Amino acid sequence: MRATAIRALALDAVAAANSGHTGMPIGMADVATVLYGNHLKYDAQNPEWHDRDRFILSAGHGSMLLYALLYLSGDPEVTLDQVKNFRQWGAKTAGHPENFLLKGVETTTGPLGQGIANSVGFAMAEEMLRARFGKKLVDHYTYVIAGDGCLMEGVSQEAIGLAGRYGLGKLIVFWDNNDITIDGKVSLSDRTDQVKRFKASGWHVQEIDGHDPVAIDAAIIAAKKSKSPSMIACKTHIALGHAAQDTSKGHGALTNADQNTAAKDNWGWKTGPFEVPADIKSWWEATGSRGAADRAEWEARLNEVSAQRQAEFARVMNGEAPKKLSATIKALKKQISENAPKVATRKASEMALEVINPIMPETIGGSADLTGSNNTLTGDMGVFDTDNRKGRYIYWGIREHGMASAMNGMSLHGGVRPYGGTFMAFTDYARPPMRLAALMKTPTIFVMTHDSIGLGEDGPTHQPVEHLAISRATPNTLVFRPADAVETAEAWEIALRQTGTPSVLSLTRQNLPTVRLEHKNSNLVEKGAYVLAEAEGKRQAIIIATGSEVEIALAARDALQAEGIGTRVVSMPCMELFAQQDEAYRKRILPAGPVRVGVEAAVRQGWDRWLLGERGREAKADFVGMDRFGASAPAETLYEKFGITADNVAAKVRALLG
């Protein structure tokens, strides 16, 4: 009856909302009950981080499983009213579980497959932190419940391949093997032998009856003994005991009152809607309070370590950058301004990481099989592997989606600061977790190199033209496109100080000159845009540029100034940060009057606010960039053929001035 309480609450909540997905809570209630009752270290009264096991629901349609568990076990945030208001405006019990609404929800997993991919990051973070701080402070399991749909999503293969390769033995996945998707039987679209698939990827696999508590408990005990990640295939019935059992209707809105009553009769459930017998509620609350003892024991162990170690542990778990970060970046900037190197910003990023990684042992780097191109590995990191859990660099393989999803899991786990690289055109492959990072408010850092037609001969498949606009269109995302090594260092400092916002670093393949030749202690990128070169004489034009096109803007300014046309150049490395500045500052940078030309080797979308708005006018603004896909040729040829040149920028200014 303890598991039946989950099923009954799920039906009541869905009926009240007149919509919802109930298949998983009804199907996996027995697994959840055994897990919570016998194995999961969860302190319902204090669900914030301590060394407790992590519980991830990979399938978003099981939200009522989580909400029912949290309510029954006594989580103060999930009251009975919250359960009754499932899916309603203002409720914490959203249609899919959202990590930013409830402390007891580990991650947002609405898109199928994301949870199992997040779990790889959770398990990796646990291994890394255990190696760094010891088993007394970090030693927990990561449990996942995944459905058929989760395992159909392609990202699941990337996730299980990574977990098997890196021997994540404290990762345990329960597969809700009910053979039903929303359209019908799994066989409509798939014939994969999931057991063999996991075994082929190096997992420990068991097959059990998912409604047999004794078998479930034994399987968990066996899984804990394995040095490999474990998959427990739980044969279950979707909508168990309901008229919709073993049909696709079990996934949908089970709102028929007569059918729901009949289902409860089959379960032997005799109470009214949203009523849980006192003895069952007491058992669940005792289960939820049991985690307090685990927490107290952990806190005692934490208090045994030195004050310095406690402070460092607290710092990394809170996501706080070290105090010396600012001074370190300032010293690097001064060196760059003095030496004025001509380097690609991907190389400048590596230069920044070479001074950042030694002072931030929590940074975890990686690349999707492009280490030498992304420049994300520094010499002090070591490689994370089965025999080196202290390693801080991960070879993700050609798995952009899995890499980004796992990095989100690391960020959510806490204690580490992940960054990972690929080509910017391949943000297409990483797009779902990049969006979720913004939604979940995780400070994951995405290092995207080869950011324009400037990559040259690889051609239009690899030349991103729309990807900056896509990233900038995503709420709660900082997109940095630095013009030189100084701006790159400043962008890294800002990204590493974020606690609730992901960052995208858009970096070049081609070498760029240093344009910030005068050292300034202040971080100018923090303002989003600033005056790089002021007009001489009467200001008649403002050229706004980002990244590699700042060099072009400066050359255009030289030509215009030679003609007596006073021209200001504004470097705009981060539109989002500039938009956050007060109007007085924005007005100083973009005053009314002068004509404006934007320059970026990408599509215009997103630029009109700065060209036509902010005191600008359509008749006095233009843009130099891309309106089509690129081509295969040397970078210099491409810039000339597509008209992204100083001559063309200057010509646009002259035309606007009439």
C-alpha positions in Angstrom: 0.0 0.0 0.0 3.0 2.3 0.4 3.6 2.2 -3.4 -0.2 2.5 -4.0 -0.2 5.9 -2.2 2.0 7.2 -5.1 -0.4 5.8 -7.7 -3.5 7.2 -5.9 -2.0 10.7 -5.5 -1.0 10.6 -9.2 -4.5 9.7 -10.3 -6.0 12.3 -8.1 -3.7 15.1 -9.2 -4.2 14.3 -12.9 -7.9 14.1 -12.5 -7.9 17.5 -10.8 -5.8 19.1 -13.5 -7.8 17.3 -16.2 -4.5 16.5 -18.0 -1.1 14.9 -17.4 1.1 11.9 -17.9 0.7 9.3 -15.2 2.3 6.2 -16.8 5.6 6.3 -15.0 4.3 6.9 -11.4 1.9 4.1 -11.7 4.4 1.8 -13.4 7.4 2.5 -11.3 5.9 3.1 -7.8 7.3 -0.1 -6.5 10.8 0.7 -7.6 10.6 4.2 -6.1 9.2 2.9 -2.8 12.0 0.3 -2.4 14.6 2.9 -3.4 13.4 5.6 -1.0 12.6 3.1 1.7 15.8 1.1 1.8 18.6 2.8 -0.1 18.2 6.5 -0.9 19.9 8.9 1.6 17.4 11.8 1.4 16.7 14.3 4.1 13.2 15.6 3.3 13.5 18.5 5.7 16.8 19.7 4.3 17.0 18.7 0.6 19.9 21.0 -0.2 23.3 19.5 -0.9 25.0 17.1 1.5 26.6 13.8 0.6 23.3 12.1 -0.2 22.4 9.9 -3.1 21.2 11.7 -6.2 17.8 10.6 -7.7 17.1 11.6 -11.3 13.9 10.9 -13.2 15.0 10.8 -16.8 11.5 10.7 -18.2 9.8 14.1 -17.8 6.3 12.5 -17.8 6.9 11.0 -14.4 6.6 14.4 -12.6 3.9 13.1 -10.3 6.2 10.3 -9.2 8.6 12.9 -7.8 5.9 15.1 -6.4 4.1 12.2 -4.7 7.4 11.0 -3.2 8.4 14.5 -2.0 4.9 15.1 -0.4 4.7 11.6 1.2 8.2 11.8 2.6 7.6 15.2 4.2 9.4 17.7 2.0 8.1 21.1 3.3 8.0 22.6 -0.2 5.6 20.0 -1.6 2.4 20.4 0.5 -0.9 18.7 -0.3 -2.1 21.9 -1.8 0.9 21.8 -4.2 -0.1 18.3 -5.2 -3.7 19.4 -5.7 -2.5 22.3 -7.9 -0.5 20.0 -10.2 0.2 21.9 -13.5 -1.6 25.1 -12.4 -0.3 28.7 -12.5 2.1 29.5 -9.6 2.4 25.9 -8.4 5.8 24.4 -7.8 4.4 21.2 -9.1 4.8 22.0 -12.8 3.8 19.6 -15.6 7.4 18.5 -15.8 9.8 18.6 -12.9 11.8 21.8 -12.7 15.0 22.0 -10.6 14.6 25.7 -10.1 11.1 25.4 -8.5 11.9 22.7 -5.9 15.1 21.9 -4.0 14.1 18.2 -4.0 14.2 18.1 -7.8 17.7 17.4 -9.0 17.3 18.4 -12.7 14.8 19.4 -15.3 14.1 16.4 -17.5 11.1 17.3 -19.6 13.0 16.4 -22.9 13.4 12.6 -22.9 16.9 11.3 -22.5 18.3 14.4 -20.8 18.1 12.8 -17.3 20.1 9.7 -18.1 22.7 12.0 -19.9 22.7 14.4 -16.9 23.4 11.4 -14.6 26.7 10.7 -16.3 27.8 14.2 -15.2 26.5 13.6 -11.7 28.4 10.3 -11.4 31.6 11.9 -12.9 31.4 14.8 -10.4 31.0 12.3 -7.6 34.1 10.4 -8.7 36.2 13.6 -9.1 35.1 15.1 -5.8 35.6 11.8 -3.9 39.2 11.6 -5.3 39.8 15.2 -4.3 38.2 15.4 -0.9 38.0 11.8 0.2 35.3 9.3 0.9 34.5 10.9 4.2 33.0 13.9 2.4 31.9 12.5 -0.9 30.7 9.0 -1.4 27.2 8.6 -2.9 25.3 6.8 -5.6 23.3 8.3 -8.5 20.0 6.6 -9.3 18.0 7.1 -12.4 14.6 6.0 -13.6 14.4 5.9 -17.4 11.6 5.0 -19.7 11.4 3.5 -23.2 11.3 6.9 -24.7 14.5 8.0 -22.9 16.4 5.1 -24.3 15.1 5.8 -27.8 16.5 9.3 -27.8 19.9 9.2 -29.4 21.6 11.1 -26.5 21.0 8.0 -24.4 23.5 6.0 -26.4 26.1 8.8 -26.0 25.4 8.7 -22.2 25.6 4.9 -21.8 28.7 4.8 -23.9 30.4 7.4 -21.8 29.4 5.7 -18.5 30.6 2.3 -19.6 33.9 3.7 -20.9 34.7 5.6 -17.7 33.5 2.8 -15.4 31.0 4.9 -13.4 30.2 2.1 -10.9 28.1 4.3 -8.6 25.6 5.0 -11.4 22.5 2.8 -11.3 19.7 3.1 -13.9 16.3 1.5 -13.6 14.7 0.9 -17.0 10.9 1.1 -16.9 10.4 -1.7 -19.4 6.6 -1.4 -20.0 6.9 -1.7 -23.8 4.6 1.3 -24.4 5.2 4.8 -25.9 2.6 7.5 -26.6 1.9 6.2 -30.0 1.5 2.6 -28.9 3.7 -0.5 -28.6 7.4 0.1 -28.7 7.5 -2.4 -31.6 5.8 0.3 -33.8 9.1 2.0 -34.1 11.9 0.0 -32.4 13.2 -3.5 -32.0 16.4 -2.8 -30.0 17.5 -5.4 -27.4 18.2 -2.9 -24.6 19.8 -5.5 -22.3 22.3 -6.4 -25.0 22.8 -2.7 -25.8 23.8 -1.8 -22.3 26.0 -5.0 -21.9 27.8 -4.0 -25.1 28.6 -0.6 -23.6 30.2 -2.2 -20.6 27.3 -2.1 -18.1 26.3 -4.6 -15.4 22.8 -5.6 -16.3 20.0 -7.4 -14.4 16.4 -8.3 -15.4 13.7 -8.3 -12.8 10.0 -8.0 -12.2 9.6 -4.3 -11.5 6.6 -4.9 -9.2 8.4 -7.3 -6.9 9.9 -5.4 -3.9 12.1 -8.3 -2.9 13.6 -8.6 -6.4 14.0 -4.8 -6.6 15.9 -4.7 -3.3 18.2 -7.6 -4.2 18.9 -6.0 -7.6 20.0 -2.8 -6.0 22.2 -4.6 -3.6 23.9 -6.5 -6.4 24.2 -3.3 -8.5 26.1 -1.6 -5.6 28.7 -4.4 -5.6 29.5 -3.8 -9.3 32.4 -1.7 -10.4 30.6 -1.0 -13.7 27.6 1.2 -14.1 24.4 -0.8 -13.6 21.2 -1.1 -15.5 18.3 -2.9 -13.9 15.6 -3.8 -16.5 12.3 -3.6 -14.6 9.5 -5.4 -16.4 6.4 -3.3 -15.5 2.9 -2.7 -16.5 2.0 0.9 -17.4 -1.1 2.1 -15.6 -1.1 -1.0 -13.4 -4.6 -2.0 -12.3 -6.3 0.7 -14.5 -8.5 0.2 -17.5 -5.7 1.7 -19.5 -3.1 -0.9 -18.3 -0.6 -1.9 -21.0 -1.9 0.6 -23.5 -0.7 3.9 -24.7 -3.6 5.6 -22.9 -1.6 4.9 -19.7 0.7 7.7 -20.8 -2.1 10.2 -21.2 -4.7 12.0 -19.1 -6.4 9.3 -17.0 -9.3 11.5 -16.0 -12.3 9.2 -16.3 -13.7 9.2 -12.8 -15.3 5.7 -13.1 -12.1 4.2 -14.4 -10.0 5.8 -11.7 -12.4 4.6 -9.0 -12.2 1.1 -10.4 -8.4 1.3 -10.4 -8.3 2.3 -6.8 -10.7 -0.6 -5.9 -8.3 -3.0 -7.7 -5.5 -1.6 -5.5 -7.5 -1.9 -2.4 -7.4 1.9 -1.9 -10.4 3.0 0.1 -9.8 6.6 1.0 -11.1 9.7 -0.8 -9.2 12.0 -3.2 -5.9 13.2 -1.9 -6.4 11.3 1.4 -3.5 9.0 2.6 -4.1 6.7 5.6 -2.2 7.9 8.6 -0.1 4.8 9.0 1.1 5.0 5.4 1.9 8.7 5.7 3.7 8.1 8.9 5.9 5.4 7.3 6.8 7.7 4.4 7.6 10.6 6.7 9.8 8.3 8.8 11.6 7.4 5.6 12.0 11.1 4.7 13.4 11.9 8.2 15.8 9.0 8.2 18.1 11.0 5.9 18.6 13.5 8.7 20.9 11.0 10.5 22.9 10.5 7.4 23.2 14.3 7.1 24.3 14.7 10.7 26.9 12.0 10.3 28.2 13.7 7.2 28.3 17.1 9.0 30.3 15.5 11.8 32.8 14.1 9.3 33.0 17.5 7.6 33.8 19.2 11.0 36.7 16.8 11.5 38.7 18.1 8.6 40.8 21.3 8.8 39.2 24.7 8.7 41.0 25.4 5.5 39.7 22.3 3.8 36.2 23.0 5.0 36.4 26.5 3.6 37.6 25.2 0.2 34.9 22.5 0.1 32.2 25.2 0.9 33.7 27.5 -1.8 33.5 25.0 -4.6 30.1 23.6 -3.5 28.7 27.2 -3.5 30.2 27.8 -7.0 32.3 30.8 -5.8 35.3 31.8 -7.8 38.6 32.1 -5.8 39.5 35.6 -4.7 42.8 35.5 -6.7 40.9 35.1 -10.0 40.6 38.8 -10.6 44.3 39.5 -10.0 45.3 36.6 -12.1 43.3 37.8 -15.1 44.6 41.4 -14.6 48.2 40.2 -14.8 47.5 38.2 -17.9 45.8 41.2 -19.6 48.8 43.4 -18.8 51.1 40.9 -20.3 49.0 40.6 -23.4 48.7 44.4 -23.9 52.4 44.8 -23.6 53.4 42.0 -25.9 50.5 42.5 -28.4 50.4 38.9 -29.7 48.5 38.1 -32.9 46.7 34.9 -32.0 43.4 33.2 -32.7 40.9 33.7 -29.8 40.8 29.9 -29.4 44.5 30.2 -28.6 43.8 33.2 -26.4 41.3 31.0 -24.6 44.0 28.5 -24.0 46.3 31.2 -22.7 43.6 32.3 -20.2 43.0 28.7 -19.1 46.7 28.2 -18.5 46.5 30.7 -15.7 43.0 29.9 -14.6 43.2 26.1 -14.2 46.0 26.1 -11.7 44.1 28.4 -9.3 40.7 26.8 -9.9 41.1 23.1 -9.2 37.3 22.7 -9.7 37.5 23.4 -13.4 36.8 20.4 -15.5 37.7 20.7 -19.2 36.9 18.6 -22.2 36.2 18.5 -25.9 34.1 16.5 -28.3 37.1 15.0 -30.1 38.5 18.3 -31.0 41.0 18.9 -28.3 43.8 20.3 -30.5 41.3 22.5 -32.3 39.4 23.8 -29.3 42.5 24.4 -27.2 40.7 23.3 -24.0 43.5 21.2 -22.5 46.2 22.7 -20.3 49.2 20.9 -19.0 48.3 20.8 -15.3 44.9 19.1 -15.6 45.6 15.4 -16.0 43.1 13.2 -17.8 40.1 11.7 -16.1 40.0 8.0 -16.5 39.3 4.7 -14.7 42.8 4.9 -13.1 42.9 8.6 -12.5 39.8 10.0 -10.9 41.7 13.2 -10.0 42.1 14.0 -13.7 40.3 17.1 -14.8 40.2 16.7 -18.6 37.6 14.5 -20.3 37.8 13.0 -23.7 34.1 13.1 -24.6 34.5 11.6 -28.1 32.2 12.6 -30.9 29.3 13.2 -28.5 28.4 16.9 -28.5 24.9 16.3 -27.2 26.1 13.9 -24.5 29.0 16.1 -23.5 26.8 19.2 -23.0 24.2 17.2 -21.1 26.7 15.6 -18.8 28.3 19.0 -18.2 24.9 20.2 -17.0 24.8 17.3 -14.6 28.2 18.3 -13.3 27.0 21.9 -12.8 23.9 20.8 -11.0 25.8 18.4 -8.8 28.1 21.2 -7.7 31.7 21.3 -6.7 33.1 21.4 -10.2 33.0 24.0 -13.0 32.7 22.2 -16.4 33.6 23.6 -19.7 33.6 21.8 -23.0 34.5 22.5 -26.6 33.4 21.8 -30.1 33.1 23.8 -33.4 30.5 26.5 -33.2 28.6 25.0 -36.1 28.0 21.9 -34.0 26.1 23.8 -31.4 23.3 22.3 -33.4 24.2 18.9 -31.9 24.4 20.4 -28.4 21.4 22.7 -28.6 19.0 20.8 -26.3 21.3 20.9 -23.2 22.4 24.4 -24.0 18.8 25.5 -23.8 18.2 23.5 -20.6 21.4 25.0 -19.0 19.7 28.4 -19.5 16.4 27.2 -18.2 17.9 25.4 -15.2 20.2 28.3 -14.4 23.4 26.3 -14.5 26.7 28.1 -15.2 27.9 25.6 -17.8 30.5 27.0 -20.1 30.4 26.1 -23.8 33.6 26.8 -25.7 32.7 27.1 -29.4 35.6 27.6 -31.8 35.9 28.1 -35.5 33.1 30.7 -35.2 32.7 32.1 -38.7 33.6 31.9 -42.4 37.0 32.7 -41.0 37.7 29.0 -40.6 38.1 28.8 -44.3 38.4 25.7 -46.5 36.1 23.4 -44.5 33.2 25.1 -46.1 29.6 25.9 -45.4 28.9 22.8 -43.3 31.4 24.0 -40.7 31.0 27.7 -41.1 28.4 29.0 -38.6 26.3 31.9 -39.8 23.1 31.6 -37.8 24.5 30.1 -34.5 25.3 33.4 -32.8 21.7 34.5 -33.4 20.4 31.2 -32.0 22.4 31.4 -28.8 21.6 35.1 -28.4 17.9 34.4 -28.8 18.1 32.0 -25.8 17.0 33.7 -22.5 19.5 33.7 -19.6 22.5 33.0 -21.8 25.7 35.1 -22.1 27.3 34.9 -25.6 30.8 36.2 -25.7 32.6 37.0 -29.0 35.9 38.5 -28.0 38.0 40.6 -30.4 41.4 39.7 -29.0 43.3 37.9 -26.2 42.5 40.7 -23.7 38.7 40.4 -24.3 39.0 36.6 -24.2 40.6 36.7 -20.8 37.9 39.1 -19.5 35.2 36.9 -20.9 36.5 33.9 -19.1 36.6 35.8 -15.8 32.9 36.8 -16.2 31.9 33.2 -17.2 33.6 31.7 -14.2 31.9 34.1 -11.8 28.4 33.1 -13.0 26.3 31.1 -10.6 23.0 30.9 -12.5 23.7 31.6 -16.2 25.5 29.5 -18.8 28.1 31.1 -21.1 28.9 30.6 -24.8 32.4 31.6 -25.9 32.5 32.2 -29.7 36.2 31.9 -30.7 38.1 32.2 -33.9 40.3 29.8 -35.9 42.2 32.7 -37.6 44.8 34.9 -35.9 43.7 38.3 -34.7 45.8 41.3 -33.6 45.7 42.6 -30.1 43.3 45.6 -30.2 43.4 46.5 -26.5 46.9 47.9 -26.4 46.4 50.1 -23.4 46.1 48.0 -20.2 43.1 48.7 -18.0 42.5 46.9 -14.6 38.7 47.2 -15.2 37.0 44.4 -17.0 35.5 46.2 -20.1 33.7 43.1 -21.4 31.6 43.2 -18.2 29.9 46.2 -19.7 29.0 44.3 -22.9 30.2 47.0 -25.2 32.6 49.9 -24.9 34.3 52.6 -27.0 37.5 51.0 -28.4 38.5 53.9 -30.7 37.0 57.4 -30.4 36.2 59.7 -33.3 38.7 62.4 -34.1 36.9 65.6 -34.9 33.1 65.7 -35.2 31.6 62.3 -34.6 29.7 61.3 -37.7 29.7 57.5 -37.6 29.7 54.7 -35.2 30.9 51.2 -36.3 29.8 48.5 -34.0 31.6 45.1 -34.3 32.3 41.9 -32.5 35.1 39.3 -32.6 37.2 39.0 -35.7 35.4 41.9 -37.3 36.6 44.5 -34.8 39.9 44.5 -36.7 37.9 45.3 -39.9 36.0 48.1 -38.2 39.3 49.7 -37.0 40.7 49.6 -40.6 37.5 51.1 -41.9 37.7 53.9 -39.3 41.3 54.7 -40.4 40.1 55.1 -44.0 37.2 57.3 -42.9 39.2 59.4 -40.6 41.7 60.0 -43.4 38.7 61.6 -45.3 37.8 63.8 -42.3 34.8 61.6 -41.3 35.0 61.3 -37.5 34.3 57.6 -36.7 33.9 55.8 -33.3 34.5 52.1 -33.1 32.5 50.2 -30.5 33.5 46.7 -29.6 30.5 44.7 -28.5 31.7 41.3 -27.1 28.5 40.5 -25.2 25.1 41.9 -26.3 23.4 40.5 -23.3 25.6 42.3 -20.8 25.3 45.6 -22.7 21.5 45.2 -22.6 21.8 44.9 -18.8 23.5 48.3 -18.4 21.6 51.3 -17.4 20.3 53.6 -20.1 22.8 56.4 -19.3 25.7 54.1 -20.1 24.1 52.7 -23.2 23.4 56.3 -24.4 27.1 57.2 -23.9 28.2 54.3 -26.0 25.5 54.7 -28.7 24.3 58.3 -28.7 21.8 59.7 -31.2 23.0 61.4 -34.3 25.8 59.5 -36.0 25.1 56.9 -38.6 25.6 53.3 -37.5 27.0 50.3 -39.2 27.2 46.8 -37.6 29.8 44.4 -38.7 29.8 40.7 -37.9 30.4 37.6 -40.1 27.0 36.2 -39.3 23.4 36.9 -40.0 21.8 40.2 -39.0 19.2 38.8 -36.7 19.6 40.3 -33.2 21.5 43.4 -34.4 18.6 45.7 -35.1 18.2 46.7 -31.5 21.6 48.3 -31.6 21.3 49.7 -35.2 17.7 50.9 -35.3 16.8 51.1 -31.6 18.7 52.7 -28.8 18.3 56.2 -30.5 19.2 54.8 -33.9 17.1 55.2 -37.1 16.6 52.8 -40.1 17.6 55.5 -42.6 20.9 56.0 -40.8 21.9 52.4 -40.2 23.2 49.4 -42.1 24.8 46.0 -41.5 27.8 44.2 -43.1 27.6 40.4 -42.6 26.2 37.2 -44.0 22.8 36.6 -45.6 23.5 33.1 -46.9 25.7 30.1 -46.0 29.4 30.2 -46.5 31.7 28.5 -49.1 34.9 26.6 -49.3 37.9 28.8 -49.8 40.7 30.4 -47.8 39.4 32.8 -45.2 40.8 35.9 -46.9 39.1 35.1 -50.1 35.8 34.4 -48.3 35.8 37.8 -46.5 36.5 39.5 -49.8 33.9 37.6 -51.8 31.2 38.1 -49.1 32.0 41.8 -48.8 33.1 41.7 -45.1 35.9 44.2 -45.7 37.0 47.5 -44.4 36.4 49.1 -47.8 32.8 47.9 -47.8 32.2 49.0 -44.3 33.6 52.5 -45.1 31.4 52.6 -48.3 28.3 51.8 -46.2 29.2 54.8 -43.9 29.7 57.1 -46.8 26.4 56.0 -48.4 24.5 56.7 -45.1 26.1 60.1 -44.8 24.9 60.9 -48.3 
